[in-house]
Amino acid sequence: MFGGTGFLGNRIVHHLRNHEFPVRIASRHPDRAHRESGPEKSQLQFAQANIHDERSVADALAGAYGVINAVSLYRERGPETFHSVHVEAAQRVAAQARRAGVKRLVHVSGIGADAASSSCYVRKRGEGERAVRAEFADAFLVRPAVMFGPDDAFLSTILKLLRRLPIYPMFGRGRTRLQPAYVEDVAEAVARVMERAETQPTVFEFGGPTSYSYEQLLRAIAHQAGLAPLLIPIPFVVWHLLAWACEIFPGPPLTRNQVELMQIDTVSSPGMPGFAELGISPHSIEEILQRMLSNRG
């Protein structure tokens, strides 16, 4: 399991364990992974591995039946670029998995991945899928929509801003379509892909039960939280200028890539296999938000 310490990866590990898979978490920082106790502890291993190092990847894959690559990057930092992570590293894992005789590879990408996209992030996701399939023809491709859950960087951030800002600036006119998926549903889906007997390589797209415009999503979240913000449309050209200014400083709160992504619809394609094919009824954002609000008391 590459990326097993991340927002999605950590949950995939938990669901794999629920399906009684022995799991090896390969990470540069395996100490950050959740460590189980009890009789199941022997079925959870930790390997220090750098996805950018071929030998390191090969060592982590030794003796594995299957591999899941859930490593992702949402903001470029120095040598960590969308190309190095989503294309080169993804290809490296796939090539080493083939050489190691791995039977099943699941590559986590994202809805809308397109090698012809004008967005660098989306384009590199698409190029990464091509690179993986070129090395490992039977790879399963998993494309989640934007994911939400406790302690995420999506729903929690929007809720925090809605509470702080009585006047909320929207990206454009709020017409971009989103189909948020609950991270636990996506993790369970990945575990079931690993478990299913079907070997035909498939592309799965995992979107939640509801498709929203960005404005509809903001209003739904605000309603659940008992808020009534004034939503103000801000042209994308303004957001791009603001992001450009932010990028002058280290650790910018907003990047031009993030603004570009808010201009692209991320909804599952009609007819594509998804949660239903795996017997999963996805949770709505309203249901999970109510749980989150109740837990915070």
Residue pairs with C-beta under 8 A, 6 or more apart in sequence:
1 9
1 12
1 13
1 16
1 23
1 24
1 25
1 26
1 67
1 68
1 70
2 9
2 26
2 27
2 49
2 51
2 57
2 60
2 67
2 68
2 69
2 70
2 71
2 93
3 9
3 27
3 68
3 69
3 70
3 71
3 72
3 108
4 10
4 12
4 13
4 23
4 25
4 26
4 27
4 33
4 70
5 25
5 27
5 29
5 30
5 32
5 33
6 70
6 71
6 72
7 147
7 149
7 151
7 152
7 153
7 183
8 70
8 72
8 108
8 144
8 147
8 183
8 186
8 187
9 68
9 70
9 71
10 33
10 34
11 149
11 183
11 184
11 186
11 187
12 68
12 70
12 187
12 190
12 191
13 23
13 25
13 33
13 34
13 44
14 34
14 187
15 184
15 187
15 188
15 190
15 191
16 23
16 191
16 194
17 23
17 36
17 40
17 43
17 44
18 191
19 191
19 192
19 194
19 195
20 43
21 43
21 191
21 194
21 195
22 43
22 44
22 45
23 43
23 44
23 45
24 45
24 46
24 47
24 60
24 64
25 33
25 44
25 45
25 46
25 47
26 47
26 48
26 49
26 51
26 57
26 60
26 61
27 33
27 46
27 47
27 48
27 49
28 48
28 49
28 50
28 51
30 46
30 47
30 48
31 46
33 46
35 41
35 44
35 46
36 44
47 59
47 60
48 56
49 56
49 57
49 59
49 60
50 56
50 57
51 57
51 69
51 71
51 85
51 89
51 92
51 93
52 84
52 88
52 89
52 92
54 92
54 96
57 92
57 93
57 96
58 96
58 99
58 100
61 67
61 93
61 96
61 97
61 100
61 102
62 100
64 97
64 100
64 102
65 102
65 103
65 104
66 102
66 103
66 104
66 105
66 106
66 194
67 93
67 97
67 102
67 104
67 105
67 106
68 105
68 106
68 108
68 190
68 194
69 90
69 93
69 94
69 105
69 106
69 107
69 108
69 132
70 108
70 190
71 85
71 89
71 90
72 85
72 86
72 108
72 110
73 80
73 81
73 82
73 85
73 86
74 121
74 153
74 258
75 255
75 257
75 258
76 82
76 257
82 120
82 121
82 124
82 125
83 124
83 127
86 109
86 121
86 124
86 125
86 127
86 128
87 124
87 127
87 128
87 131
88 131
90 107
90 128
90 131
90 132
91 128
91 131
91 132
91 134
91 135
93 105
93 107
93 132
94 105
94 107
94 131
94 132
94 134
94 135
94 136
94 139
95 135
95 136
97 105
97 135
97 136
98 135
98 136
102 136
104 138
104 140
104 194
104 199
105 132
105 136
105 138
105 139
105 140
106 139
106 140
106 142
106 190
106 193
106 194
107 128
107 129
107 132
107 139
107 140
107 141
107 142
108 142
108 144
108 190
109 125
109 128
109 129
109 141
109 142
109 143
110 122
110 125
110 143
110 144
110 145
110 266
111 143
111 144
111 145
111 179
111 205
111 206
111 207
111 266
111 267
111 268
112 122
112 125
112 143
112 264
112 265
112 266
113 122
113 125
113 126
113 128
113 129
113 143
114 122
114 123
114 125
114 126
115 123
115 126
115 127
115 129
115 130
116 123
116 126
117 123
117 126
117 264
118 260
119 257
119 260
119 261
119 264
120 257
120 260
121 257
121 260
121 261
122 261
122 264
129 141
132 139
132 141
133 139
133 141
133 201
137 201
138 199
138 201
139 201
140 193
140 201
140 202
140 203
140 204
141 201
141 202
141 203
141 204
142 186
142 189
142 190
142 193
142 204
142 206
143 203
143 204
143 205
143 206
143 268
144 181
144 186
144 206
144 207
145 178
145 179
145 180
145 181
145 205
145 206
145 207
145 208
145 266
145 267
145 268
146 154
146 178
146 179
146 180
146 181
146 266
147 154
147 180
147 181
147 182
147 183
147 186
148 154
148 155
148 180
148 181
148 182
148 183
148 285
148 288
149 155
149 182
149 183
149 184
149 288
150 156
150 292
150 295
152 183
154 180
155 180
155 221
155 285
155 288
155 289
155 292
156 292
158 217
158 218
158 221
159 221
159 225
159 289
161 168
162 168
162 218
162 221
162 222
162 225
162 227
162 229
163 225
163 227
165 229
166 229
166 230
167 229
167 230
167 232
168 218
168 229
168 230
168 231
168 232
169 232
169 234
170 214
170 215
170 218
170 231
170 232
170 233
170 234
171 214
171 234
171 236
171 239
171 259
171 262
171 263
172 214
172 233
172 234
172 235
172 236
172 239
172 262
172 263
173 215
173 233
174 213
174 214
174 215
174 216
174 218
174 231
174 233
175 213
175 214
175 215
176 213
176 214
176 262
176 263
176 264
176 265
177 211
177 212
177 213
177 214
177 265
177 266
177 267
178 211
178 212
178 213
178 214
178 217
178 265
178 266
178 267
179 207
179 208
179 210
179 211
179 212
179 266
179 267
179 268
180 207
180 208
180 212
180 217
180 285
181 206
181 207
181 208
181 282
182 208
182 282
182 283
182 285
182 288
184 283
185 206
185 208
185 275
185 280
185 282
185 283
186 206
188 280
189 204
189 206
189 275
189 278
189 280
192 278
192 279
192 280
193 204
193 278
196 278
202 273
203 272
203 273
204 272
204 273
204 274
204 277
204 278
205 268
205 269
205 272
205 273
205 274
206 268
206 274
206 275
206 282
207 266
207 267
207 268
207 274
207 282
208 282
208 283
208 284
208 285
209 281
209 282
209 283
209 284
210 284
210 285
211 267
212 220
214 262
215 231
217 285
218 229
218 231
219 231
220 285
220 286
221 285
221 289
222 228
222 229
224 286
224 289
224 290
224 293
225 289
225 293
236 259
236 262
236 263
239 254
239 259
239 262
240 256
240 259
242 254
243 252
243 254
243 255
243 256
243 258
243 259
244 256
246 252
246 253
246 254
246 255
247 255
247 256
268 274
275 281
275 282
